[in-house]
Amino acid sequence: MKILAMDTSSLAASCAILEEERPVSQFYTDARLTHSQTIMPMVQAMLSAAMESLEAVDAFAVSVGPGSFTGLRIGVAAVKGMAQAVNKPCIPVSTLEGLAWNLQGQQGIACAVMDARCGQVYTALFDLEGGAVARLTEDMAIPLEELAEMLKKQEKNIILVGDGAVLCYNSLVGQQWAAQRIVLAPQRLRLQQAASVGLAACSHRQQAVEAGELAPAYLRLPQAQRELLQKQQG
């Protein structure tokens, strides 16, 4: 099975082609340009470099959230457009699960954590034993203090991954239990990568949907909508 995967959930953007879980080609940029400027030229260059075509792709995968509201919409729209053009299915992937797949083959628990602002983080836990990535919790948006209590109850060592990993580590490392059991993922593995989104998609082939059904999965409303609701309730 050949999968074209994409991630635009954060400041960085990436796309990749995988064939039977083997990364064939991957393009990545963190040049602080908007994803609408970069992602489709990256896809075109990647396909050209790999001597592939959209028609040869069996399915498309994309991070659907949590993450940047604008970034998620751009990625989902791009994948929907490509999938509709060649009549192929789409596989939605949790951004947090994609991050956990960065750590495939390591031991312990992957704590995927992204900065959600307003004193909260997006997070989920995954067991890494046996070379697999097994979900332990649902994706959630919670305060850092609540995440700390959740991690304290885990019996295995914990690897922090994601753009909120350093924020979480710095808030916990002063506690004795955390200093002994929590580590940061290496910098090269810490942020979202399309190839990992593709690996996650390979394990969720049964969740493929038609392009028209693909949609971002927000854990909370955009700030503008939250402020509007607060005004209405006030």
Secondary structure, 3 states (H helix, E strand, C coil): CEEEEEECCCCCEEEEEEECCEEEEEEEECCCCCHHHHHHHHHHHHHHHCCCCHHHCCEEEEEEECCCHHHHHHHHHHHHHHHHHHCCCEEEEEHHHHHHHCCCCCCCEEEEEEEEECCEEEEEEEECHHHCCEECCCCEEEEHHHHHHHHHCCCCCEEEECCCHHHHHHHHCCCHHHHHHEEECCHHHHCCCHHHHHHHHHCCHHHCECHHHCCCCCCCCCHHHHHHHHHHHC
